[in-house]
Amino acid sequence: MPISTKLTELATKPLPKVISPGVHAVIDWGTAAAFVTAGALLWRKNKRASLASYLCADLIGSLIFLTDCPGGVWKKISFETHGKIDPGVSALVASLPNLLGFSDERESKLFQGMGIGLAAVRSLTKFEEGSTNKETRRRAA
């Protein structure tokens, strides 16, 4: 895990959980849309950064699409499981410039910033109240 995302998690862990499941979903959908936009804008300038943006958009969009929470569409995974996957997603986002060989280029800052932002959102989200499925909520209680 990149040090930046780990430090973000450590810094935000003691803070109150203020992000509701619905707001988390809006942030995830917005992040996926931002990565699609970045992919289109970067296509002519940096193909690796563009492809990394599309990969991030697909990963984040697919995860929220499959999550059982307000804003999820095909509710196949619980919101709690989504929360367990999020640290890996933020670490991958922040690591993609290194993995794809453009860490020395200006475009890498986008991925580092988004990775930090995703780690912060994850740490500030109330995952225990996220399920829209009554059975899932009853098991969590």
VEXVONU-453412 format. One record per residue (C-alpha): x, y, z. Coordinates in Angstrom, 1 decimal, decimal comma, always signed. Each point is the difference from the previous one (the first is absolute). Layout:
<rec><X>X</X><Y>Y</Y><Z>Z</Z></rec>
...
// end
This chain:
<rec><X>+0,0</X><Y>+0,0</Y><Z>+0,0</Z></rec>
<rec><X>+1,4</X><Y>+3,4</Y><Z>-0,9</Z></rec>
<rec><X>+1,1</X><Y>+2,0</Y><Z>+3,0</Z></rec>
<rec><X>-2,2</X><Y>+2,9</Y><Z>-0,9</Z></rec>
<rec><X>-3,2</X><Y>-2,0</Y><Z>+0,2</Z></rec>
<rec><X>+1,1</X><Y>-1,7</Y><Z>+3,2</Z></rec>
<rec><X>+0,8</X><Y>+3,3</Y><Z>+1,6</Z></rec>
<rec><X>-3,4</X><Y>+1,4</Y><Z>-1,1</Z></rec>
<rec><X>-1,8</X><Y>-3,0</Y><Z>+1,7</Z></rec>
<rec><X>+2,0</X><Y>+0,5</Y><Z>+3,2</Z></rec>
<rec><X>-0,7</X><Y>+3,7</Y><Z>+0,1</Z></rec>
<rec><X>-3,7</X><Y>-0,3</Y><Z>-0,6</Z></rec>
<rec><X>-0,7</X><Y>-3,2</Y><Z>+2,1</Z></rec>
<rec><X>-0,6</X><Y>+1,9</Y><Z>+3,3</Z></rec>
<rec><X>-2,4</X><Y>+2,5</Y><Z>-1,7</Z></rec>
<rec><X>-3,8</X><Y>-0,5</Y><Z>+0,2</Z></rec>
<rec><X>-1,6</X><Y>-2,0</Y><Z>-2,8</Z></rec>
<rec><X>-2,0</X><Y>+2,7</Y><Z>-1,7</Z></rec>
<rec><X>-0,5</X><Y>-1,4</Y><Z>-3,5</Z></rec>
<rec><X>-3,3</X><Y>-1,9</Y><Z>-0,4</Z></rec>
<rec><X>-0,3</X><Y>-2,9</Y><Z>-2,4</Z></rec>
<rec><X>-2,0</X><Y>+2,1</Y><Z>-2,5</Z></rec>
<rec><X>+2,6</X><Y>+2,7</Y><Z>+0,0</Z></rec>
<rec><X>+2,7</X><Y>-2,6</Y><Z>-0,4</Z></rec>
<rec><X>-1,7</X><Y>-1,3</Y><Z>-3,1</Z></rec>
<rec><X>-0,3</X><Y>+3,5</Y><Z>-1,4</Z></rec>
<rec><X>+3,7</X><Y>+0,5</Y><Z>+0,6</Z></rec>
<rec><X>+0,8</X><Y>-3,4</Y><Z>-1,7</Z></rec>
<rec><X>-2,1</X><Y>+0,8</Y><Z>-3,0</Z></rec>
<rec><X>+1,5</X><Y>+3,5</Y><Z>-0,3</Z></rec>
<rec><X>+3,5</X><Y>-1,5</Y><Z>+0,3</Z></rec>
<rec><X>-0,7</X><Y>-2,5</Y><Z>-2,8</Z></rec>
<rec><X>-1,4</X><Y>+2,8</Y><Z>-2,2</Z></rec>
<rec><X>+3,1</X><Y>+2,1</Y><Z>+0,8</Z></rec>
<rec><X>+2,3</X><Y>-2,8</Y><Z>-1,1</Z></rec>
<rec><X>-2,0</X><Y>-0,5</Y><Z>-3,3</Z></rec>
<rec><X>+0,4</X><Y>+3,7</Y><Z>-0,6</Z></rec>
<rec><X>+3,7</X><Y>-0,1</Y><Z>+0,8</Z></rec>
<rec><X>+0,4</X><Y>-3,0</Y><Z>-2,3</Z></rec>
<rec><X>-1,5</X><Y>+1,9</Y><Z>-2,9</Z></rec>
<rec><X>+2,0</X><Y>+3,1</Y><Z>+0,7</Z></rec>
<rec><X>+3,3</X><Y>-1,8</Y><Z>+0,4</Z></rec>
<rec><X>-0,3</X><Y>-2,2</Y><Z>-3,1</Z></rec>
<rec><X>+2,1</X><Y>+2,1</Y><Z>-2,4</Z></rec>
<rec><X>+2,5</X><Y>+1,0</Y><Z>+2,6</Z></rec>
<rec><X>+0,7</X><Y>-3,1</Y><Z>+2,0</Z></rec>
<rec><X>-1,5</X><Y>-3,3</Y><Z>-1,1</Z></rec>
<rec><X>+1,2</X><Y>-1,9</Y><Z>+3,1</Z></rec>
<rec><X>-1,6</X><Y>+2,6</Y><Z>+2,3</Z></rec>
<rec><X>-3,2</X><Y>-0,1</Y><Z>-2,1</Z></rec>
<rec><X>-0,2</X><Y>-3,8</Y><Z>+0,2</Z></rec>
<rec><X>+0,6</X><Y>+0,1</Y><Z>+3,7</Z></rec>
<rec><X>-2,8</X><Y>+2,6</Y><Z>+0,4</Z></rec>
<rec><X>-2,4</X><Y>-2,3</Y><Z>-1,9</Z></rec>
<rec><X>+1,1</X><Y>-3,0</Y><Z>+2,2</Z></rec>
<rec><X>-0,7</X><Y>+2,0</Y><Z>+3,2</Z></rec>
<rec><X>-3,4</X><Y>+1,2</Y><Z>-1,3</Z></rec>
<rec><X>-0,9</X><Y>-3,6</Y><Z>-0,8</Z></rec>
<rec><X>+1,2</X><Y>-1,3</Y><Z>+3,3</Z></rec>
<rec><X>-1,7</X><Y>+2,6</Y><Z>+2,1</Z></rec>
<rec><X>-3,2</X><Y>+0,1</Y><Z>-2,1</Z></rec>
<rec><X>-0,3</X><Y>-3,8</Y><Z>+0,1</Z></rec>
<rec><X>+0,5</X><Y>-0,2</Y><Z>+3,7</Z></rec>
<rec><X>-2,7</X><Y>+2,6</Y><Z>+0,8</Z></rec>
<rec><X>-2,3</X><Y>-1,5</Y><Z>-2,7</Z></rec>
<rec><X>+0,2</X><Y>-3,4</Y><Z>+1,8</Z></rec>
<rec><X>-0,4</X><Y>+1,3</Y><Z>+3,6</Z></rec>
<rec><X>-3,1</X><Y>-0,4</Y><Z>+2,1</Z></rec>
<rec><X>-0,4</X><Y>+3,7</Y><Z>+1,1</Z></rec>
<rec><X>-2,0</X><Y>+3,0</Y><Z>-1,1</Z></rec>
<rec><X>+1,5</X><Y>+0,8</Y><Z>-3,5</Z></rec>
<rec><X>+0,9</X><Y>-3,6</Y><Z>-0,7</Z></rec>
<rec><X>-1,7</X><Y>-1,6</Y><Z>-2,9</Z></rec>
<rec><X>+0,5</X><Y>-3,8</Y><Z>-0,1</Z></rec>
<rec><X>+0,3</X><Y>-0,6</Y><Z>+3,8</Z></rec>
<rec><X>+2,3</X><Y>-3,1</Y><Z>+0,1</Z></rec>
<rec><X>+2,5</X><Y>+1,0</Y><Z>+2,7</Z></rec>
<rec><X>-0,7</X><Y>+1,5</Y><Z>+3,4</Z></rec>
<rec><X>+1,1</X><Y>+3,6</Y><Z>+0,8</Z></rec>
<rec><X>+2,2</X><Y>-1,4</Y><Z>+2,7</Z></rec>
<rec><X>+1,9</X><Y>-2,1</Y><Z>-2,6</Z></rec>
<rec><X>+0,2</X><Y>+3,1</Y><Z>-2,2</Z></rec>
<rec><X>+1,8</X><Y>+1,6</Y><Z>+2,9</Z></rec>
<rec><X>+2,4</X><Y>-2,8</Y><Z>+0,3</Z></rec>
<rec><X>+0,9</X><Y>+0,2</Y><Z>-3,7</Z></rec>
<rec><X>+0,4</X><Y>+3,9</Y><Z>+0,0</Z></rec>
<rec><X>+3,5</X><Y>+0,0</Y><Z>+1,6</Z></rec>
<rec><X>+1,3</X><Y>-2,2</Y><Z>-2,8</Z></rec>
<rec><X>-1,7</X><Y>+2,2</Y><Z>-2,6</Z></rec>
<rec><X>+1,6</X><Y>+3,2</Y><Z>+1,4</Z></rec>
<rec><X>+3,4</X><Y>-1,7</Y><Z>+0,1</Z></rec>
<rec><X>-0,3</X><Y>-1,2</Y><Z>-3,6</Z></rec>
<rec><X>-1,1</X><Y>+3,4</Y><Z>-1,2</Z></rec>
<rec><X>+3,0</X><Y>+1,7</Y><Z>+1,7</Z></rec>
<rec><X>+2,4</X><Y>-2,8</Y><Z>-1,3</Z></rec>
<rec><X>-1,1</X><Y>+0,0</Y><Z>-3,7</Z></rec>
<rec><X>+2,5</X><Y>+2,6</Y><Z>-1,1</Z></rec>
<rec><X>+2,9</X><Y>-2,2</Y><Z>+1,4</Z></rec>
<rec><X>-1,5</X><Y>-3,1</Y><Z>-1,5</Z></rec>
<rec><X>-0,5</X><Y>+1,5</Y><Z>-3,4</Z></rec>
<rec><X>+3,2</X><Y>+2,0</Y><Z>-0,1</Z></rec>
<rec><X>-1,1</X><Y>+3,6</Y><Z>+0,1</Z></rec>
<rec><X>+0,8</X><Y>+0,8</Y><Z>+3,6</Z></rec>
<rec><X>+2,4</X><Y>+2,8</Y><Z>-1,1</Z></rec>
<rec><X>-2,6</X><Y>+1,7</Y><Z>-2,1</Z></rec>
<rec><X>-2,4</X><Y>+2,8</Y><Z>+1,0</Z></rec>
<rec><X>-3,0</X><Y>-2,3</Y><Z>-0,5</Z></rec>
<rec><X>+1,0</X><Y>-2,2</Y><Z>+2,9</Z></rec>
<rec><X>-1,1</X><Y>+2,7</Y><Z>+2,5</Z></rec>
<rec><X>-3,6</X><Y>-0,7</Y><Z>-1,0</Z></rec>
<rec><X>+0,2</X><Y>-3,6</Y><Z>+1,1</Z></rec>
<rec><X>+1,9</X><Y>+0,8</Y><Z>+3,2</Z></rec>
<rec><X>-2,6</X><Y>+2,6</Y><Z>+0,9</Z></rec>
<rec><X>-2,9</X><Y>-2,2</Y><Z>-0,8</Z></rec>
<rec><X>+1,5</X><Y>-2,9</Y><Z>+2,0</Z></rec>
<rec><X>+0,3</X><Y>+2,2</Y><Z>+3,0</Z></rec>
<rec><X>-3,5</X><Y>+1,4</Y><Z>-0,4</Z></rec>
<rec><X>-1,4</X><Y>-3,5</Y><Z>-0,3</Z></rec>
<rec><X>+1,8</X><Y>-1,1</Y><Z>+3,1</Z></rec>
<rec><X>-1,4</X><Y>+3,0</Y><Z>+1,9</Z></rec>
<rec><X>-3,6</X><Y>-0,7</Y><Z>-1,2</Z></rec>
<rec><X>+0,3</X><Y>-3,6</Y><Z>+1,1</Z></rec>
<rec><X>+1,3</X><Y>+0,9</Y><Z>+3,5</Z></rec>
<rec><X>-2,8</X><Y>+2,6</Y><Z>+0,5</Z></rec>
<rec><X>-2,9</X><Y>-2,2</Y><Z>-1,2</Z></rec>
<rec><X>-2,6</X><Y>-1,7</Y><Z>+2,3</Z></rec>
<rec><X>+0,1</X><Y>-3,5</Y><Z>-1,5</Z></rec>
<rec><X>-2,1</X><Y>-1,7</Y><Z>+2,7</Z></rec>
<rec><X>-3,2</X><Y>+1,7</Y><Z>-1,1</Z></rec>
<rec><X>+0,4</X><Y>-0,4</Y><Z>-3,8</Z></rec>
<rec><X>-2,1</X><Y>-3,0</Y><Z>-1,0</Z></rec>
<rec><X>-3,3</X><Y>+0,6</Y><Z>-1,6</Z></rec>
<rec><X>-0,9</X><Y>-3,6</Y><Z>+0,3</Z></rec>
<rec><X>-1,9</X><Y>-0,7</Y><Z>+3,3</Z></rec>
<rec><X>+1,5</X><Y>-3,4</Y><Z>+0,4</Z></rec>
<rec><X>+3,6</X><Y>+1,4</Y><Z>-0,3</Z></rec>
<rec><X>-0,8</X><Y>+2,7</Y><Z>+2,5</Z></rec>
<rec><X>-1,5</X><Y>-2,5</Y><Z>+2,5</Z></rec>
<rec><X>+3,2</X><Y>-2,1</Y><Z>-0,2</Z></rec>
<rec><X>+2,2</X><Y>+3,0</Y><Z>+0,6</Z></rec>
<rec><X>-2,0</X><Y>+0,9</Y><Z>+3,2</Z></rec>
// end
